[in-house]
Amino acid sequence: MRCPYCQHEDTQVMDTRASDEGDSIRRRRRCNHCDKRFTTYERIELAMPVIVKKNGSRSEFEPAKLRGSLMLALRKRPVSADAVDAAIHRIEEKLLSSGEREINSGQIGELVMRELKRLDKIAYIRFASVYRSFEDVAEFRDAVDAIDEVDSERQPAAAAREKRSG
């Protein structure tokens, strides 16, 4: 760490403490050249990836846009605000844990669709119809059939679990 007084690079850590909130570390340092003391702070820097849109333009990730898309699909559906918050949190975690500096907007759309399928099947179909630009009723039918297939695969497993526990 460079000394802010003399710009010398040889400094020594005298004391290290976590902040009261636990979100940073405070280090008390002493310059070995000019003997002055100063304090530094270490904080975690979480950076969401930059969104690369279909046209190639780039924009910052905006949680408000994500919430708006989810809320539009979930309009007048019986889904709690806590469930929406949890879905947004899961999407943000996946974006952060990807470690990517840039992410394709299509990948975010797929994450949103996965969460909507989990939250509410009607909202999922609403979002998918716009996101995938359905052209006709057959595409709606295919999306509904895909949900039915997933549900029918889950039902035997759920019934087996109920038998074992009941």
Backbone bond lengths (Angstrom), bond angles and torsions (degrees), N, CA, C in turn:
res aa  C-N    CA-C-N  psi(-1)  N-CA   C-N-CA  omega(-1)  CA-C   N-CA-C  phi
1 M - - - 1.456 - - 1.527 107.73 -
2 R 1.311 115.88 131.39 1.460 121.90 -178.64 1.540 109.95 -80.48
3 C 1.324 115.80 136.62 1.465 122.12 178.52 1.535 109.00 -69.01
4 P 1.340 118.61 129.36 1.465 120.25 179.80 1.534 113.05 -71.60
5 Y 1.340 117.76 -14.15 1.462 121.42 -177.65 1.524 112.39 -91.39
6 C 1.346 116.50 -50.18 1.471 119.16 -174.93 1.532 112.70 -114.31
7 Q 1.315 117.13 -1.65 1.474 124.16 179.28 1.534 113.71 66.77
8 H 1.316 117.03 11.21 1.463 120.50 177.73 1.528 108.59 -72.35
9 E 1.350 116.70 145.63 1.462 119.67 -175.10 1.518 114.18 -93.28
10 D 1.293 118.78 -2.82 1.464 121.65 -177.28 1.531 109.84 -96.68
11 T 1.346 115.97 94.71 1.468 120.51 178.57 1.528 108.93 -121.86
12 Q 1.323 114.70 158.64 1.458 120.73 -177.36 1.521 109.64 -124.59
13 V 1.345 116.35 137.26 1.471 121.09 177.18 1.520 107.67 -80.95
14 M 1.344 115.52 124.14 1.464 121.08 -179.48 1.531 111.44 -95.93
15 D 1.347 115.68 -35.53 1.465 120.18 -175.88 1.525 108.62 -153.50
16 T 1.339 117.14 141.86 1.461 122.59 178.05 1.517 108.44 -130.36
17 R 1.350 115.88 130.94 1.470 120.54 178.61 1.516 110.27 -143.91
18 A 1.329 115.55 146.18 1.465 120.48 173.17 1.520 107.74 -78.09
19 S 1.329 117.41 146.71 1.463 120.57 177.82 1.522 109.17 -69.42
20 D 1.326 116.32 167.19 1.466 121.29 -179.93 1.519 111.87 -59.17
21 E 1.341 116.70 -37.94 1.459 120.90 -178.50 1.530 111.60 -80.56
22 G 1.325 117.26 -15.06 1.453 121.32 179.80 1.514 114.20 79.61
23 D 1.338 117.00 10.55 1.466 119.59 -177.24 1.527 113.23 -101.14
24 S 1.323 116.43 2.71 1.466 119.19 177.52 1.533 109.56 -153.57
25 I 1.321 114.53 164.76 1.460 120.83 176.72 1.522 107.79 -119.30
26 R 1.311 115.70 130.98 1.462 122.74 179.39 1.514 107.74 -100.36
27 R 1.322 115.94 128.07 1.467 120.25 178.19 1.528 109.27 -121.80
28 R 1.306 115.91 127.50 1.460 122.33 175.21 1.524 105.89 -94.09
29 R 1.325 117.16 125.23 1.467 122.23 -174.34 1.523 111.18 -123.09
30 R 1.341 114.25 158.63 1.461 121.44 176.31 1.513 107.84 -133.39
31 C 1.327 115.21 133.93 1.462 120.65 177.98 1.527 108.83 -79.47
32 N 1.318 116.87 129.24 1.460 121.13 -179.69 1.529 111.73 -77.76
33 H 1.320 117.36 -10.78 1.462 121.07 -179.35 1.533 111.72 -93.88
34 C 1.353 117.56 -53.59 1.476 120.86 -176.46 1.539 112.51 -103.62
35 D 1.305 117.32 -4.37 1.466 124.67 177.62 1.537 114.85 65.53
36 K 1.336 117.20 14.02 1.465 119.98 176.61 1.527 109.25 -81.45
37 R 1.335 115.12 155.69 1.472 121.15 179.98 1.516 110.29 -112.21
38 F 1.317 115.16 148.93 1.475 121.02 178.16 1.525 108.96 -154.55
39 T 1.308 114.74 165.25 1.463 121.62 -177.15 1.522 109.84 -116.15
40 T 1.331 115.80 138.57 1.466 121.24 173.73 1.524 108.45 -123.23
41 Y 1.323 115.65 157.27 1.464 121.78 178.10 1.518 109.20 -127.58
42 E 1.319 115.55 137.16 1.464 121.48 173.75 1.516 107.49 -108.82
43 R 1.340 115.53 130.56 1.464 121.12 177.66 1.516 108.68 -131.98
44 I 1.302 115.26 148.85 1.459 120.24 175.32 1.519 108.00 -72.78
45 E 1.299 115.37 133.83 1.454 120.09 177.42 1.524 107.84 -113.64
46 L 1.316 115.28 106.24 1.453 120.64 177.69 1.515 107.98 -97.88
47 A 1.304 115.40 118.41 1.454 119.44 -178.88 1.519 109.02 -116.19
48 M 1.324 115.19 120.35 1.450 119.96 175.85 1.525 108.07 -69.97
49 P 1.336 116.19 148.16 1.461 117.71 178.16 1.528 111.70 -66.01
50 V 1.305 116.05 154.49 1.459 121.94 175.09 1.525 107.35 -76.79
51 I 1.321 116.81 140.12 1.459 122.06 -177.98 1.528 109.02 -89.37
52 V 1.336 116.24 125.67 1.458 122.00 176.15 1.525 106.93 -101.47
53 K 1.325 115.61 114.70 1.467 120.79 -176.69 1.528 110.94 -82.18
54 K 1.332 115.65 169.73 1.465 121.66 -177.81 1.527 112.40 -57.34
55 N 1.334 117.00 -34.79 1.467 120.35 -178.88 1.532 112.84 -83.10
56 G 1.342 116.79 2.39 1.460 120.95 177.90 1.513 114.57 93.20
57 S 1.334 117.70 -10.17 1.465 119.42 178.92 1.527 109.43 -72.82
58 R 1.315 115.55 158.93 1.459 121.65 -178.05 1.520 109.81 -120.84
59 S 1.331 114.91 144.91 1.461 119.50 176.88 1.521 109.31 -147.50
60 E 1.323 114.65 159.83 1.458 120.71 177.82 1.527 109.55 -71.65
61 F 1.319 116.20 150.23 1.455 121.35 174.83 1.520 108.20 -68.23
62 E 1.325 116.96 131.68 1.462 121.57 179.77 1.523 109.45 -124.10
63 P 1.345 117.23 106.38 1.461 120.22 179.58 1.532 112.72 -56.47
64 A 1.327 117.59 -31.28 1.465 120.77 179.91 1.531 111.11 -64.32
65 K 1.331 117.31 -36.80 1.464 120.65 177.26 1.521 110.88 -66.47
66 L 1.330 115.57 -41.44 1.459 120.83 178.19 1.527 109.88 -61.34
67 R 1.322 116.33 -46.80 1.473 120.70 178.93 1.530 110.10 -61.89
68 G 1.321 117.04 -41.87 1.461 120.48 179.84 1.517 112.40 -60.97
69 S 1.327 116.73 -41.86 1.468 120.47 178.49 1.522 111.39 -64.31
70 L 1.329 115.43 -44.51 1.463 118.97 178.51 1.522 111.10 -63.46
71 M 1.322 116.79 -44.63 1.469 120.41 -177.38 1.527 111.50 -65.91
72 L 1.321 117.33 -35.13 1.454 120.61 177.48 1.530 110.42 -63.99
73 A 1.325 116.48 -45.39 1.466 120.35 179.11 1.530 111.03 -67.02
74 L 1.327 116.68 -32.89 1.468 121.48 -176.68 1.530 113.62 -91.35
75 R 1.332 116.93 5.82 1.469 121.35 -176.91 1.523 110.37 -55.56
76 K 1.328 114.82 128.20 1.468 123.77 179.75 1.528 113.25 61.86
77 R 1.336 116.32 27.50 1.462 121.16 176.53 1.523 108.13 -111.17
78 P 1.325 117.86 150.06 1.474 121.15 -176.09 1.539 113.22 -81.41
79 V 1.318 115.83 66.35 1.469 120.97 179.47 1.521 107.76 -122.63
80 S 1.327 116.17 129.41 1.467 120.62 -176.39 1.531 111.89 -72.95
81 A 1.317 114.41 156.77 1.471 120.37 177.13 1.527 110.34 -63.26
82 D 1.333 117.00 -34.57 1.466 120.34 178.01 1.527 111.40 -63.05
83 A 1.339 116.61 -39.13 1.468 120.46 178.81 1.522 110.58 -66.10
84 V 1.333 116.99 -38.09 1.473 121.27 177.57 1.529 109.71 -66.28
85 D 1.325 116.80 -44.76 1.468 120.97 178.36 1.527 110.99 -59.40
86 A 1.327 116.49 -42.13 1.467 120.60 179.49 1.528 110.60 -64.52
87 A 1.323 117.31 -40.01 1.472 121.03 178.44 1.530 110.33 -63.81
88 I 1.319 117.05 -44.38 1.466 121.34 178.70 1.526 109.66 -61.71
89 H 1.319 115.89 -42.36 1.467 120.55 179.18 1.532 110.57 -61.36
90 R 1.326 117.67 -43.25 1.467 120.68 179.31 1.531 111.36 -63.20
91 I 1.329 116.37 -40.70 1.470 119.86 178.51 1.524 110.11 -64.50
92 E 1.339 117.36 -46.48 1.460 120.83 179.65 1.527 111.05 -61.45
93 E 1.336 117.34 -40.48 1.464 120.62 178.27 1.525 111.38 -61.79
94 K 1.337 116.17 -41.94 1.466 119.61 179.25 1.527 110.69 -63.94
95 L 1.325 116.34 -39.59 1.466 119.75 178.66 1.529 111.01 -65.22
96 L 1.321 116.56 -44.62 1.471 120.53 -179.72 1.526 111.31 -66.71
97 S 1.330 116.35 -43.28 1.462 119.33 -176.23 1.525 112.63 -73.64
98 S 1.336 116.97 -13.62 1.463 118.99 178.15 1.525 110.84 -65.35
99 G 1.333 116.28 -28.28 1.454 120.76 -179.75 1.524 113.42 74.17
100 E 1.318 116.41 3.47 1.463 120.90 -179.10 1.523 110.28 -79.08
101 R 1.319 116.22 146.81 1.471 120.59 176.06 1.515 110.36 -86.82
102 E 1.346 116.15 -25.91 1.460 122.12 177.50 1.522 108.20 -133.70
103 I 1.328 115.30 146.38 1.460 119.76 178.71 1.516 108.92 -139.30
104 N 1.297 115.66 140.27 1.453 123.33 -179.57 1.540 109.42 -69.32
105 S 1.318 117.79 136.66 1.466 121.01 -179.78 1.526 111.21 -59.85
106 G 1.326 116.90 -27.73 1.463 120.77 177.88 1.516 112.29 -63.79
107 Q 1.332 116.55 -34.64 1.460 120.00 178.07 1.532 110.68 -66.47
108 I 1.319 116.51 -37.10 1.463 119.97 177.76 1.528 109.44 -67.07
109 G 1.334 116.51 -41.57 1.457 120.13 177.33 1.514 111.79 -58.34
110 E 1.319 116.94 -40.37 1.476 120.93 178.82 1.526 110.87 -66.90
111 L 1.338 117.57 -38.68 1.464 120.84 176.75 1.524 110.62 -63.51
112 V 1.334 116.14 -41.05 1.465 120.76 178.86 1.529 109.56 -63.99
113 M 1.324 116.96 -43.55 1.462 119.87 -179.37 1.528 110.99 -63.51
114 R 1.316 117.03 -39.68 1.471 120.47 178.29 1.530 110.47 -61.65
115 E 1.334 116.38 -43.11 1.469 119.77 179.52 1.530 111.35 -67.83
116 L 1.333 116.97 -40.64 1.465 119.35 179.51 1.525 111.39 -65.65
117 K 1.312 117.08 -36.86 1.466 120.48 178.08 1.524 109.68 -61.33
118 R 1.319 115.45 -35.55 1.458 121.66 178.78 1.541 111.24 -71.91
119 L 1.339 116.35 -39.15 1.464 121.41 -174.78 1.526 113.73 -80.28
120 D 1.339 115.79 -48.01 1.457 118.91 -172.38 1.530 108.77 -162.43
121 K 1.313 116.29 121.43 1.475 121.43 -175.40 1.532 111.73 -64.79
122 I 1.317 117.80 -37.43 1.473 120.65 179.82 1.529 110.09 -66.09
123 A 1.316 116.45 -44.10 1.466 120.46 178.34 1.526 110.09 -62.22
124 Y 1.329 116.17 -38.07 1.456 120.30 177.46 1.527 110.50 -59.88
125 I 1.339 117.19 -46.66 1.471 121.19 -179.46 1.529 110.02 -64.24
126 R 1.325 117.17 -40.98 1.472 120.41 177.60 1.517 110.82 -57.35
127 F 1.334 114.87 -51.38 1.460 119.88 -177.13 1.528 110.34 -64.58
128 A 1.328 116.64 -45.58 1.461 121.15 -177.72 1.525 111.33 -61.29
129 S 1.335 117.00 -36.87 1.467 119.98 -178.20 1.525 111.58 -63.83
130 V 1.315 116.61 -35.74 1.463 120.53 178.34 1.529 109.89 -82.52
131 Y 1.333 116.28 -47.24 1.462 121.34 -176.07 1.525 111.89 -61.21
132 R 1.319 115.67 -42.20 1.468 119.72 -178.11 1.524 112.61 -95.61
133 S 1.323 116.52 5.73 1.472 122.92 176.76 1.532 112.34 51.11
134 F 1.334 115.46 59.23 1.466 119.49 178.52 1.513 109.44 -56.69
135 E 1.308 116.07 134.55 1.463 122.53 -178.95 1.524 112.68 -98.54
136 D 1.341 116.83 -29.23 1.465 119.01 -176.59 1.529 110.64 -149.83
137 V 1.321 114.76 177.83 1.461 122.00 -176.49 1.529 110.94 -64.38
138 A 1.310 117.55 -31.75 1.465 120.75 -179.27 1.524 111.24 -59.70
139 E 1.321 117.15 -36.92 1.461 120.07 178.97 1.527 110.73 -69.18
140 F 1.332 117.26 -36.27 1.467 120.76 173.83 1.528 109.28 -61.90
141 R 1.317 115.74 -47.19 1.463 121.22 -178.41 1.527 110.27 -59.08
142 D 1.323 117.25 -43.02 1.458 121.00 179.35 1.531 111.14 -61.59
143 A 1.334 116.71 -41.21 1.465 120.64 179.37 1.521 110.92 -65.55
144 V 1.336 116.80 -42.09 1.465 120.86 178.81 1.526 109.81 -66.09
145 D 1.327 116.74 -42.12 1.466 120.44 178.53 1.525 111.08 -61.84
146 A 1.328 116.82 -37.83 1.462 120.45 178.51 1.526 110.56 -62.90
147 I 1.327 117.29 -39.66 1.467 120.99 177.47 1.523 109.57 -66.11
148 D 1.343 117.16 -43.97 1.464 121.09 179.44 1.520 111.45 -60.12
149 E 1.339 117.07 -38.88 1.470 120.92 178.78 1.524 110.52 -63.54
150 V 1.321 116.95 -44.75 1.461 121.09 179.42 1.518 109.70 -62.56
151 D 1.345 117.19 -44.24 1.461 121.00 179.75 1.521 111.48 -63.55
152 S 1.327 118.02 -41.82 1.470 120.13 -178.78 1.526 111.10 -68.56
153 E 1.331 118.04 -29.47 1.462 121.02 175.78 1.525 110.59 -71.38
154 R 1.322 117.17 -33.99 1.466 121.09 -179.03 1.525 111.95 -77.11
155 Q 1.330 118.09 -33.37 1.460 121.27 -174.51 1.523 113.57 -60.32
156 P 1.357 120.80 -46.41 1.465 118.43 178.10 1.524 112.44 -61.08
157 A 1.313 117.62 -37.24 1.461 120.65 178.59 1.524 110.45 -65.59
158 A 1.340 116.42 -41.27 1.471 120.48 179.07 1.526 110.08 -65.70
159 A 1.339 117.02 -41.01 1.465 120.70 179.60 1.527 110.37 -64.16
160 A 1.325 116.87 -39.20 1.462 120.66 178.46 1.530 110.75 -64.84
161 R 1.329 117.07 -39.07 1.468 120.44 178.02 1.517 110.40 -64.71
162 E 1.353 116.42 -42.24 1.467 120.09 179.46 1.519 111.04 -62.75
163 K 1.343 117.40 -40.29 1.472 121.04 179.05 1.517 110.82 -61.20
164 R 1.337 116.01 -43.90 1.474 119.77 -178.12 1.513 110.72 -66.67
165 S 1.341 117.98 -40.25 1.467 120.10 -176.76 1.518 112.35 -83.11
166 G 1.327 118.51 -22.82 1.464 121.02 -174.23 1.435 112.67 -103.16
